[in-house]
Amino acid sequence: MQKNSVNKAIIVGRMGQKPELKYTPAQTAVTNITLATNETRKDASGNNIDSTEWHRIVVFGKTAEFVTNYLDKGSLIYVEGRLQTRSWEDRDGVKKYTTEIVALTVTPLGGGGGGGAQAGGRSPDSGGYSGGAPSGGTAPGGSAPSGNPFGGEDDEPLPF
């Protein structure tokens, strides 16, 4: 690891589709999700312009199982992880690249979409679900608590 460098991505958005759980040949759980973030800005004439950016997220281990079991299309989530660029060759031999976020922590924020507030196995340090990524950590155990992990009603607006 190079000193004085940081590879950290933090993103909040809504899931674009229901996650599908798959397993690697080594039997590690993995799921790929897309996350939409929205931005509103004004053009030169003062009209609001909405734009949506889609982000690719890959989740491993127990966190992937959590995402598949408790979250759904439209769920508002907080994702913390690292950026990774992969390459491969397509059928015609052309080299392709993709950049994605490898999630280390996924935290449901409730509201909208699926079962966002029904979180289980949250880590005490982050309030989200982490662990299970191939590079480290074991998932914390315990039964799934019910209700919003942040307290209050699920319909409360976010403070930002």
C-alpha positions in Angstrom: 0.0 0.0 0.0 1.3 3.4 -1.0 1.7 5.9 1.8 -0.3 9.1 1.8 -3.0 7.7 -0.5 -6.7 7.1 0.1 -9.2 5.1 -1.9 -12.6 5.6 -0.3 -16.0 6.1 -1.8 -19.1 7.2 0.2 -22.4 7.4 -1.6 -26.0 7.7 -0.7 -28.7 6.8 -3.3 -31.5 4.6 -4.3 -31.1 1.0 -5.5 -32.0 0.5 -9.2 -33.1 -3.1 -9.1 -33.7 -6.0 -6.8 -30.3 -7.5 -5.9 -29.6 -11.1 -7.0 -27.3 -13.2 -4.8 -24.7 -15.3 -6.6 -21.7 -17.3 -5.4 -18.1 -17.4 -6.5 -16.4 -20.8 -7.2 -14.9 -20.4 -3.6 -18.6 -20.1 -2.3 -18.3 -16.4 -1.4 -21.6 -14.6 -1.7 -21.6 -11.7 -4.2 -24.2 -9.3 -5.5 -24.0 -6.5 -7.9 -26.3 -3.5 -7.5 -26.8 -0.2 -9.2 -27.3 3.0 -7.2 -28.9 6.2 -8.5 -27.9 9.6 -7.3 -29.8 12.7 -8.3 -28.6 16.3 -8.7 -30.6 19.4 -9.4 -29.0 22.5 -10.9 -30.1 25.6 -12.6 -29.3 26.4 -16.3 -28.4 29.8 -17.6 -32.1 30.8 -17.9 -32.8 29.8 -14.3 -34.7 26.5 -15.0 -34.1 23.5 -12.8 -32.4 20.7 -14.6 -32.5 17.2 -12.9 -29.8 14.7 -13.7 -29.3 11.1 -12.5 -26.0 9.4 -12.2 -25.8 5.6 -12.0 -23.1 3.8 -10.0 -22.1 0.2 -10.0 -21.7 -1.4 -6.6 -20.3 -4.9 -5.9 -21.0 -6.4 -2.4 -19.3 -9.6 -1.0 -19.9 -12.1 1.8 -22.4 -11.6 4.6 -23.0 -8.0 3.5 -24.1 -9.3 0.1 -26.5 -11.7 1.8 -27.9 -8.9 4.0 -28.4 -6.6 0.9 -30.2 -9.4 -0.9 -32.4 -10.4 2.0 -33.4 -7.0 3.4 -33.2 -4.4 0.6 -35.1 -4.0 -2.6 -35.4 -1.8 -5.7 -35.8 1.9 -4.5 -34.3 1.4 -1.1 -32.3 4.4 0.1 -28.9 3.3 1.2 -25.5 4.6 2.4 -22.6 2.7 0.9 -19.0 3.0 2.0 -16.2 1.3 0.1 -13.4 1.6 -2.3 -13.1 2.3 -6.1 -11.9 -0.5 -8.3 -11.3 -0.6 -12.0 -11.5 -4.0 -13.8 -10.8 -4.9 -17.4 -11.8 -7.8 -19.7 -11.9 -8.7 -23.3 -15.2 -8.9 -25.1 -16.2 -11.5 -27.7 -14.4 -9.5 -30.4 -11.2 -9.2 -28.4 -11.7 -5.5 -27.6 -10.4 -4.6 -24.1 -13.2 -3.1 -21.9 -13.0 -1.3 -18.6 -15.4 -0.7 -15.8 -15.1 1.2 -12.5 -17.2 0.2 -9.6 -17.4 0.6 -5.8 -16.5 -2.5 -3.8 -18.8 -2.0 -0.7 -17.4 -2.5 2.7 -20.4 -1.1 4.6 -24.0 -0.9 3.5 -26.5 1.0 5.7 -30.2 1.2 4.9 -31.5 4.7 5.5 -35.2 3.9 5.3 -37.9 5.6 3.4 -39.1 4.8 -0.2 -38.6 1.5 -2.0 -38.1 -1.8 -0.2 -37.6 -2.9 3.3 -34.9 -0.4 4.0 -35.3 0.0 7.8 -35.4 -3.7 8.6 -31.7 -4.1 9.1 -29.9 -7.0 10.8 -26.3 -7.6 11.8 -25.3 -4.0 12.0 -21.8 -3.3 13.2 -21.6 -1.1 16.3 -19.0 1.2 14.9 -20.8 2.3 11.8 -24.5 1.7 12.4 -24.6 -0.3 9.0 -23.8 -3.8 7.9 -20.2 -4.5 7.2 -18.0 -7.5 6.9 -17.8 -10.4 4.5 -15.7 -8.6 1.9 -12.9 -11.0 0.7 -10.2 -8.6 2.0 -11.2 -8.6 5.6 -13.5 -8.8 8.6 -16.0 -11.2 9.8 -19.7 -10.3 10.0 -21.0 -9.6 13.5 -23.6 -12.0 14.8 -26.9 -11.6 16.5 -30.6 -11.5 15.7 -32.1 -8.9 13.4 -33.5 -6.0 15.4 -36.7 -4.4 14.1 -37.4 -0.8 13.5 -35.3 2.1 12.2 -31.6 1.7 13.3 -31.3 5.4 13.7 -34.3 5.9 16.1 -37.5 7.8 15.4 -40.0 7.1 12.7 -39.1 5.7 9.4 -40.8 8.6 7.5 -38.6 11.3 9.1 -36.8 13.4 6.5 -33.0 13.1 6.4 -31.1 16.0 8.0 -29.2 16.8 4.8 
